[in-house]
Amino acid sequence: MKKFIMGVVVGGILSLTSVVAASESIQAYLFPAFFTINGQNAPLDKEYAVLNYQGHAYVPVRFLAEQLGAFVDYSDEGMYKNIAINHFPSNAAIITDEKYSNIHFGLLDLYLDGGYTGIRGLLALDHEMDSKIKTEHAIEFKLHFYDANDNLIGTASGTSKSGGSNQKQTISTGEIKYVMAGEVGDFSKYERVGFEVTAYK
């Protein structure tokens, strides 16, 4: 009798587990689609597929984002999966240091925190000429803020390093990376920003 009861309990647990597992799955269908972006055909690589789920088309985020000029990064942090998409908004001016034509910066916004100006932006590193090989680089830079009379308000330093020590501290060729910078002072009334690369390793 004890064996029978134990069998019923174990069977019940297994059936509950399968119901939970089934509730996390979906039924989707392959959805043959052709993409045109700004009037140009954008062939879908064989490794990607478009799915139809409940009448909605689901497209591969990496394929679509990269076709639109964005950079996509995926990290698996155990329970949480992080998909980061970085792209230069149309209203963000892209500035370049004349000495480093392959490095670009786009200012997203400023914020004031007491007597400190925080800066959020995007750092981009182009591929080398005629090469698609990815290489890793550490970049340090300065942002010079000027007023309407072209007087220097202040300078803030930044780097390709991320805030967390567990995150990638470099930038790879072809990447657009979200970066932060800042300095003591109020740079909010700037009219122009200059970008200077101070280290490229």
Contacts in CASP RR format, 6 or more apart in sequence:
PFRMAT RR
TARGET T0000
AUTHOR 0000-0000-0000
METHOD contacts of the structure
MODEL  1
MKKFIMGVVVGGILSLTSVVAASESIQAYLFPAFFTINGQNAPLDKEYAV
LNYQGHAYVPVRFLAEQLGAFVDYSDEGMYKNIAINHFPSNAAIITDEKY
SNIHFGLLDLYLDGGYTGIRGLLALDHEMDSKIKTEHAIEFKLHFYDAND
NLIGTASGTSKSGGSNQKQTISTGEIKYVMAGEVGDFSKYERVGFEVTAY
K
26 53 0 8 1.000
27 53 0 8 1.000
28 51 0 8 1.000
28 52 0 8 1.000
28 53 0 8 1.000
28 58 0 8 1.000
29 51 0 8 1.000
29 52 0 8 1.000
29 53 0 8 1.000
30 49 0 8 1.000
30 50 0 8 1.000
30 51 0 8 1.000
30 52 0 8 1.000
31 49 0 8 1.000
31 50 0 8 1.000
31 51 0 8 1.000
31 52 0 8 1.000
31 57 0 8 1.000
31 58 0 8 1.000
32 50 0 8 1.000
33 44 0 8 1.000
33 50 0 8 1.000
33 57 0 8 1.000
33 59 0 8 1.000
34 41 0 8 1.000
34 44 0 8 1.000
35 41 0 8 1.000
35 42 0 8 1.000
35 43 0 8 1.000
35 44 0 8 1.000
35 64 0 8 1.000
35 67 0 8 1.000
36 42 0 8 1.000
37 67 0 8 1.000
37 68 0 8 1.000
42 67 0 8 1.000
44 50 0 8 1.000
44 60 0 8 1.000
44 63 0 8 1.000
45 63 0 8 1.000
48 60 0 8 1.000
48 62 0 8 1.000
48 63 0 8 1.000
49 60 0 8 1.000
50 57 0 8 1.000
50 58 0 8 1.000
50 59 0 8 1.000
50 60 0 8 1.000
51 57 0 8 1.000
51 58 0 8 1.000
52 58 0 8 1.000
61 72 0 8 1.000
61 83 0 8 1.000
61 85 0 8 1.000
62 72 0 8 1.000
62 74 0 8 1.000
65 71 0 8 1.000
65 72 0 8 1.000
65 85 0 8 1.000
65 87 0 8 1.000
66 72 0 8 1.000
68 87 0 8 1.000
69 87 0 8 1.000
70 85 0 8 1.000
70 86 0 8 1.000
70 87 0 8 1.000
70 176 0 8 1.000
71 85 0 8 1.000
71 86 0 8 1.000
71 87 0 8 1.000
71 124 0 8 1.000
71 174 0 8 1.000
71 175 0 8 1.000
71 176 0 8 1.000
71 177 0 8 1.000
72 83 0 8 1.000
72 84 0 8 1.000
72 85 0 8 1.000
73 83 0 8 1.000
73 84 0 8 1.000
73 86 0 8 1.000
73 175 0 8 1.000
74 81 0 8 1.000
74 82 0 8 1.000
74 83 0 8 1.000
74 84 0 8 1.000
75 81 0 8 1.000
75 82 0 8 1.000
75 84 0 8 1.000
76 82 0 8 1.000
84 178 0 8 1.000
86 122 0 8 1.000
86 176 0 8 1.000
86 177 0 8 1.000
86 178 0 8 1.000
87 122 0 8 1.000
87 176 0 8 1.000
88 94 0 8 1.000
88 106 0 8 1.000
88 122 0 8 1.000
88 124 0 8 1.000
88 176 0 8 1.000
89 108 0 8 1.000
92 106 0 8 1.000
92 107 0 8 1.000
92 108 0 8 1.000
92 122 0 8 1.000
93 106 0 8 1.000
93 107 0 8 1.000
93 193 0 8 1.000
94 104 0 8 1.000
94 105 0 8 1.000
94 106 0 8 1.000
94 124 0 8 1.000
95 104 0 8 1.000
95 105 0 8 1.000
95 106 0 8 1.000
95 107 0 8 1.000
95 193 0 8 1.000
95 194 0 8 1.000
95 195 0 8 1.000
96 103 0 8 1.000
96 104 0 8 1.000
96 105 0 8 1.000
96 195 0 8 1.000
97 103 0 8 1.000
97 141 0 8 1.000
97 195 0 8 1.000
97 196 0 8 1.000
97 197 0 8 1.000
99 197 0 8 1.000
100 197 0 8 1.000
100 200 0 8 1.000
102 125 0 8 1.000
102 126 0 8 1.000
102 128 0 8 1.000
103 123 0 8 1.000
103 124 0 8 1.000
103 125 0 8 1.000
103 126 0 8 1.000
103 139 0 8 1.000
103 141 0 8 1.000
103 197 0 8 1.000
103 200 0 8 1.000
104 123 0 8 1.000
104 124 0 8 1.000
104 125 0 8 1.000
104 126 0 8 1.000
105 121 0 8 1.000
105 122 0 8 1.000
105 123 0 8 1.000
105 124 0 8 1.000
105 141 0 8 1.000
105 143 0 8 1.000
105 195 0 8 1.000
106 121 0 8 1.000
106 122 0 8 1.000
106 123 0 8 1.000
106 124 0 8 1.000
107 119 0 8 1.000
107 120 0 8 1.000
107 121 0 8 1.000
107 143 0 8 1.000
107 193 0 8 1.000
108 120 0 8 1.000
108 121 0 8 1.000
108 122 0 8 1.000
109 119 0 8 1.000
109 120 0 8 1.000
109 121 0 8 1.000
110 117 0 8 1.000
110 118 0 8 1.000
110 119 0 8 1.000
110 120 0 8 1.000
110 187 0 8 1.000
110 188 0 8 1.000
110 190 0 8 1.000
111 117 0 8 1.000
111 118 0 8 1.000
111 120 0 8 1.000
112 118 0 8 1.000
112 186 0 8 1.000
112 188 0 8 1.000
115 184 0 8 1.000
115 185 0 8 1.000
115 186 0 8 1.000
116 182 0 8 1.000
116 183 0 8 1.000
116 184 0 8 1.000
116 185 0 8 1.000
117 156 0 8 1.000
117 182 0 8 1.000
117 183 0 8 1.000
117 184 0 8 1.000
117 185 0 8 1.000
117 186 0 8 1.000
117 187 0 8 1.000
117 188 0 8 1.000
118 156 0 8 1.000
118 180 0 8 1.000
118 181 0 8 1.000
118 182 0 8 1.000
118 183 0 8 1.000
119 143 0 8 1.000
119 156 0 8 1.000
119 180 0 8 1.000
119 181 0 8 1.000
119 182 0 8 1.000
119 187 0 8 1.000
120 178 0 8 1.000
120 179 0 8 1.000
120 180 0 8 1.000
121 178 0 8 1.000
121 179 0 8 1.000
121 180 0 8 1.000
121 181 0 8 1.000
122 176 0 8 1.000
122 177 0 8 1.000
122 178 0 8 1.000
122 179 0 8 1.000
123 139 0 8 1.000
123 141 0 8 1.000
123 160 0 8 1.000
123 171 0 8 1.000
123 176 0 8 1.000
123 177 0 8 1.000
123 179 0 8 1.000
124 174 0 8 1.000
124 175 0 8 1.000
124 176 0 8 1.000
124 177 0 8 1.000
125 137 0 8 1.000
125 139 0 8 1.000
125 171 0 8 1.000
125 172 0 8 1.000
125 173 0 8 1.000
125 174 0 8 1.000
125 175 0 8 1.000
126 173 0 8 1.000
126 174 0 8 1.000
127 173 0 8 1.000
127 174 0 8 1.000
128 135 0 8 1.000
128 173 0 8 1.000
133 173 0 8 1.000
134 172 0 8 1.000
134 173 0 8 1.000
134 174 0 8 1.000
135 172 0 8 1.000
135 173 0 8 1.000
136 170 0 8 1.000
136 171 0 8 1.000
136 172 0 8 1.000
137 160 0 8 1.000
137 170 0 8 1.000
137 171 0 8 1.000
137 172 0 8 1.000
137 173 0 8 1.000
137 200 0 8 1.000
137 201 0 8 1.000
138 159 0 8 1.000
138 160 0 8 1.000
138 161 0 8 1.000
138 169 0 8 1.000
138 170 0 8 1.000
138 171 0 8 1.000
138 199 0 8 1.000
138 200 0 8 1.000
138 201 0 8 1.000
139 159 0 8 1.000
139 160 0 8 1.000
139 171 0 8 1.000
139 197 0 8 1.000
139 199 0 8 1.000
139 200 0 8 1.000
139 201 0 8 1.000
140 157 0 8 1.000
140 158 0 8 1.000
140 159 0 8 1.000
140 160 0 8 1.000
140 197 0 8 1.000
140 198 0 8 1.000
140 199 0 8 1.000
141 157 0 8 1.000
141 158 0 8 1.000
141 159 0 8 1.000
141 181 0 8 1.000
141 195 0 8 1.000
141 196 0 8 1.000
141 197 0 8 1.000
141 198 0 8 1.000
142 155 0 8 1.000
142 156 0 8 1.000
142 157 0 8 1.000
142 158 0 8 1.000
142 195 0 8 1.000
142 196 0 8 1.000
142 198 0 8 1.000
143 155 0 8 1.000
143 156 0 8 1.000
143 157 0 8 1.000
143 158 0 8 1.000
143 181 0 8 1.000
143 193 0 8 1.000
143 194 0 8 1.000
143 195 0 8 1.000
143 196 0 8 1.000
144 152 0 8 1.000
144 154 0 8 1.000
144 155 0 8 1.000
144 193 0 8 1.000
144 194 0 8 1.000
144 195 0 8 1.000
144 196 0 8 1.000
145 152 0 8 1.000
145 153 0 8 1.000
145 154 0 8 1.000
145 155 0 8 1.000
145 156 0 8 1.000
145 187 0 8 1.000
145 190 0 8 1.000
145 192 0 8 1.000
145 193 0 8 1.000
145 194 0 8 1.000
146 152 0 8 1.000
146 153 0 8 1.000
146 190 0 8 1.000
146 191 0 8 1.000
146 192 0 8 1.000
146 193 0 8 1.000
146 194 0 8 1.000
147 153 0 8 1.000
147 189 0 8 1.000
147 190 0 8 1.000
147 191 0 8 1.000
148 191 0 8 1.000
150 191 0 8 1.000
150 192 0 8 1.000
153 186 0 8 1.000
153 187 0 8 1.000
153 189 0 8 1.000
153 190 0 8 1.000
154 183 0 8 1.000
154 185 0 8 1.000
154 187 0 8 1.000
155 183 0 8 1.000
156 181 0 8 1.000
156 182 0 8 1.000
156 183 0 8 1.000
156 187 0 8 1.000
157 181 0 8 1.000
157 182 0 8 1.000
157 183 0 8 1.000
157 198 0 8 1.000
158 179 0 8 1.000
158 180 0 8 1.000
158 181 0 8 1.000
158 182 0 8 1.000
159 179 0 8 1.000
159 181 0 8 1.000
160 169 0 8 1.000
160 170 0 8 1.000
160 171 0 8 1.000
160 177 0 8 1.000
160 179 0 8 1.000
161 169 0 8 1.000
161 170 0 8 1.000
162 168 0 8 1.000
162 169 0 8 1.000
162 179 0 8 1.000
163 180 0 8 1.000
171 177 0 8 1.000
END
